[in-house]
Amino acid sequence: MKILLIGSGGREHALAWKIAKNDRVEKIFVAPGNGGTAIEAKCENIDITDIDELLSFAIGESIDLTIVGPEDPLTKGIVDKFKEKGLKIFGPSKRAARLEGSKSFSKDFMKKYGVKTAEYEVFYNHQEALEYLNKCPYPTVVKADGLAAGKGVAICENKEEAVKAVNSFMIDDIFNGAGQKIVIEEFLDGVEASILSITDGKTIIPFISAKDHKQVFDGSKGPNTGGMGVSAPNPFVTEEVLKDFEENIMNNTLQGIREEGFDFKGIIFFGLMITKKGSYLLEYNVRMGDPETQSVLNLMESDLLELIESALNEDLENAEVKWNTGACVNVVLASKGYPGSFVKGYEITVDNEVKDKVFIAGAKLEDGVLKTNGGRVLSVVGIGKTVEEAREDAYKSIEKVNFKEKYYRSDIGLV
């Protein structure tokens, strides 16, 4: 098989690594890829990001299957375009991808199908949003409606912070249009959990749970990032929580997907808040999370490609996902200054003994040398019988990965 994998992050490096394990896979073209996929087994980076150019490449190279990593091409309709040409592609249609592409659309969908979620209001008008801030309870949550690279959420402790968030989203337009419409919703106090799942539109199979650490500094302080690390499984996702999730969130979501007639053969990611009153859905993503993917795929015993094929064949009801016992902790190494300004171009050295534990994200291969090229540079994973063992393994390995101005949280995996 020849595979086209779209994306350039740590998620895509992990997907390429996992898919390459299947003996039927001969070649994986990664578009545009990164410094990790450049040297991963069976992989070749191709410098294409335009959807029409990717379509031409897939036709010209007789690609057997395309797998879409990030949300942006999904919300722009890449799946619809590929299917129109009779090509196999894994991911939701443009219409179904609105579950991630529009916060207001997804919240209305949740409400319509009885998916347990926080109370909310949608605002198109800046003045009306400011007026609402006079009467809403605090803390409150302000969300950009559109895609904002995982950074479009502000938890506001008081009216002053909320006004600042609304102004920066709607007036200053810090998310280039994504915040022109906003959602203001009830603040839920609890513990977050990520549950990645696979669906064929008729069945949803949840993967092992994960705990993401979004904020940049230890103790979950500082600004939100795309994610600074993950532990899996999430110790807060008990059997009771999982049952509540399946009954009040997952099954109702599936009902909605069916009744809306969504063409959805792909990944659906549930971002949960576990509270004293039960589990609530914060958001949907319609693709694998990053850095959750690096942890979850390290624990997956099943063949990912075979699972994807089952989804495309609408046969997930007969599929089973097997998991290795134990835990995985994934720590993100970032450029100092992220998520603000930072310097690129520093050489990265990785000791041979830990190479299989490193997933590259914001780094490129330049004349055979790996160099930093982004905010979140790479992930280092640790495996163990427990989260504590996995955590120890990850932090030991980090000592053998170096670049100038390396920054990471020291508390990933500590609950």
Salt bridges, closest charged atoms under 4 A:
GLU12 OE2 - ARG11 NE 2.67
GLU40 OE1 - HIS13 NE2 2.78
GLU44 OE1 - LYS27 NZ 2.82
ASP52 OD1 - LYS81 NZ 2.92
GLU61 OE1 - LYS2 NZ 3.50
GLU71 OE1 - ARG287 NE 3.29
ASP72 OD2 - LYS76 NZ 2.92
GLU100 OE2 - ARG287 NH2 2.64
ASP145 OD2 - LYS181 NZ 3.91
GLU185 OE1 - LYS107 NZ 2.86
GLU185 OE2 - LYS143 NZ 3.07
ASP212 OD2 - LYS214 NZ 3.50
GLU247 OE2 - LYS243 NZ 3.52
GLU260 OE1 - ARG95 NH2 3.80
GLU260 OE2 - LYS112 NZ 2.79
ASP263 OD2 - LYS83 NZ 2.89
ASP263 OD1 - LYS265 NZ 3.63
GLU309 OE1 - ARG24 NH2 2.60
GLU314 OE1 - LYS202 NZ 3.90
GLU314 OE2 - LYS265 NZ 3.03
GLU353 OE1 - LYS400 NZ 2.88
GLU366 OE2 - LYS364 NZ 3.14
GLU366 OE1 - LYS371 NZ 3.02
GLU392 OE2 - LYS396 NZ 3.69
ASP393 OD1 - LYS357 NZ 2.79
ASP411 OD1 - ARG409 NE 2.85
